[in-house]
Amino acid sequence: MKQTLLLLIVLFCSLTADAQKFENLALTPPMGWNSWNRFGCNVSEKLVRETTDAMVSSGMKDAGYQYVVIDDCWHGTRDAQGFIQPNAEHFPSGMKALGDYIHSKGLKFGIYSDVGAKTCGGRPGSRGYEYQDALVYAGWGIDYLKYDWCNSEGLNPIGAFTTMRDALYATKRPIVFSICEWGDNKPWDWAKPVGHLWRTTGDITHCWDCEENHGTWSSWGIMRILDKQKGLRVHAKPGHWNDPDMLEVGNGMTASEDRAHFSLWAMLAAPLIAGNDLREMSKETREILTNKEILAVNQDALGIQAFPAMSEDGLEVWAKPLSNGDWAMCFLNRGATAKNVNFDWKENFIKDDFAQRQFDAKKDKYKIRDLWARKDLGKTDAVFKTVVQSHDVVVIRLSK
Ligand code: GLA
């Protein structure tokens, strides 16, 4: 049986000269959950089943979250024919059964591997087994693969990620391909035909503005990651997205920092992959992750990332063109004290050369909707007055 499967693998490798990526899988930024930020290597089928249940019962599924992704360390060993097995102690029912469970709840199943012989967590990577692993994943019902860049010495990034893209495509099962090479080789320049999203930076961590030094690498706070997105917005669009890493909402920052982080990722048209424990979220965390008006900004069909339109004394205004001539604007307070805003729309003409859009309140009158207070706040013919708390945001939607 396994010999026949191996023969099939060889056969379909040879049939895939014109491989490409699956189109129309990520027309808006993917939304889901991933185990890494909160659980690291402590993954099990119990955690994944409970998380799947929580995704439904918390309202996250209804809000649009879809993918349940197991990150590193699910692996056992390869069998004598090279087929990868899950860790039998932590995944006793096997991955096919787990995938069936996730699918039975109307959700999708994601998994993780690495271009090298070993993953970042030292588990078996896919190097030399790309087509065989892709076939196994498709058999398990995988819908999303995050593919990492540890132990990649001597590999060409374009070649390594394209090989796995081709292997996935050859399975004929539509699988979202999430490229995780930390922005090291400027994936925005080459990954559009390869993946559906690519990490733009090293790992995120749950702090506002810190660098956590791990010796050979660092993880970064929210503001640090935000600042690394400079210039990248021209590369994102429906089908392929800049990925500033998964969410840290609910993992230890203050509620206002979580709100700011979530709003900024929404403004950046970033993939929204929750990274907290969905089984025991506070009401506050749940309300942040499921704010439908903020999610609508993220999932807007135009898929245009926000840009920093103004900045003064630690207060930034980020602007995102939306469908139907709407705009989202995010007032971000990076500083340690609250800031008063007196914003005269008419004096603040905003021009977006990339999207070829203009915001001109002298010409057009917009209605103002505060997306966190969930309140209509009049129109742009009056000066906008608000207070933005420290490490917080005010996000509004402007509609003609
Ligand atoms: C890398 C990735 C993380 C996570 C870990 C797993 O650091 O960037 O997102 O997948 O590996 O080991």
Residues whose N, C-alpha, C, O or C-beta is under 5 A from the ligand:
A	BS01	GLA	W36 D71 D72 C120 G121 D203
